[in-house]
Amino acid sequence: MRLQWDFSELTIFANHLSDTHNLNTTLMTITQNIARVLHQYLLVQTPIITGNLRKMWSAGDNLR
């Protein structure tokens, strides 16, 4: 049995990241997405007594 691997999408992605601007933009997008997901998780996991603590959580102004 012989396995074959298709790296075409990975090659396209690597070529896309070869430009410094694309790398910075991609890393910023990934970082913002991670922050957004973690912020949502934090909000859900925060216990509600008065609701004030939940309202105080912030993920920053740069998240869209």
Buried (B, 14 or more C-beta within 10 A) or exposed (E): EEEEEEEEEEEEEEEEBEEEEEEEEBEEEEEBEEBBEEBEEEEEEBEEEEEEEBEEEEBEEEEE
